[in-house]
Amino acid sequence: MPEFEFDTEGVVKKFMFLNRKAPYGTIYALEVLETVLISAAFDQDTCLAFIDDGVYQIMKGVDNSETNAMKNFSKTYRALDGYDVERLYVEKESMEARGLTEDDLIVDVEVLSAADLAALIAEQDVIISG
């Protein structure tokens, strides 16, 4: 049986993380953030999109003191730039449905319509939704 060797060094995949859940009450938001940091550490082309209640993950003034379950990790989104994760997107319709504007967010984002975001998602190699 022949042996195959795969040269995967230098292979860069386009990873998109879709953040759909509120920041606290479940572990989903924190786990997605940790996975983003890991993929960026391995030099993958990584971006994030905030959809549905996921827009609350990057909202200014998030207070999780009521949950006492986990430390407030929302400020970590500001550190993503240091990991070369510079492409952050928010679905316009999700933001508007929750009465939010770009001024309400702790990081700079590109606001995309649902249709534009769907087109961007279609260009990705790997999509992880949480």
N, C-alpha and C positions, 0 to 999 in steps of 0.2 A: 504494500500500500504506500503510495507516495506521501511524503511529508510536505506540508505547505507552511511557508512562513509569510506572515503578513506584516508589512511595514506600516504601522499606524502612526509612527512619529510624524508630526507635522500636520496630521489630519485635524482640521477644525470643523466642528459642526455648529450649526446655528441652533441655539437653545432659546426657546421662549417659555417663560414661566407665566402662567395665567393665575393671578391671585383673585379669587372669587369670594373668599370667606372674610368675615369680620375679624379684626386682629386678636380678640380675646374670647375666651369661652371654649375654644378648641385649640388643639396643637397645630392645626393646618398651616396657619400663617407663619408661625415661627419655623416650622419644618421646611416650608418652601424657601424662606429667606436663607436658612442654613444651606440648602441645596444650591441656591443661586451662588452663594459664596464659594462652595466647593467647585462648581462648574467653572466659575471665573478663575479660580486658583489653578485649574488645569488648562488655562488659556483657551477656553471655548468662547465663541461669539455669543454672549449672553445678554438677553434683554428681558424686561418684565412688563407685564400689562396688568392693570388693575381694573377689574370688572365687577359689576354687582356690588355686594357689600365689601369687596376687596378694596374699594376706594377709601374706606375708613382706615386701612392700614397706614396710609400716608397723610392722614388728616392731622393738622396742628391740634395740640391740646388734648390728645387722647389720654384718658385717665383710666387705668386698670386697677386702681386701688380697691375697688369693690370685689374683684375676682380673687385677689391675693394668691392666685395660682401660679403666676409667673411674672418675671421682671418685665418692665416696659421695654420692649425692644424696638420701638418705632424709630428711635434716633439712629439705629443701625442703617436705615435706608440712606442716611446722609453719607455714610462711609462707602457706599457702593462705588462711587467715583474712583476711590483709591484701588479698587479691584478691577478697574476698567469696565465696569458695568455702568454705561452712561446713557443707555437707551431705555427710558422709562416712559410708558404709555398709559393713558387713562382713557377709557371709553367715555365719550362725551355724554351719551344717554344715561349711563350709570351715575355719573357725577351730577348731572342735572336732576335726575330723579331723586337724589338725596339732598338737593338744595346746596350743593357745593360748587365752588369756583376754584380756579387755579390758586387764588390767594389763600385758600383754606388749606393748602397742602404744604408739607414740610420739605419737599424736594421739587426740583424743576422737572416737569413732565411735558410730553407732547400729547395734546388732546386729539384723539382720532374719533371719527364717527364709527359706528358699528360696522359699516360696510368697509371703510378703510382699514379697520383693525382686522377684519376677516381676510382681507387681501394680504395683509402683513403676516398673519398666521399661516396662510397658505405657502408662504416663502420659506418657512422654517423647516429644519431637519428633524428637530425634536421638540415636542410640545408637552409640557408638564403642567397639569392643572391641579390647583389645591384650594 
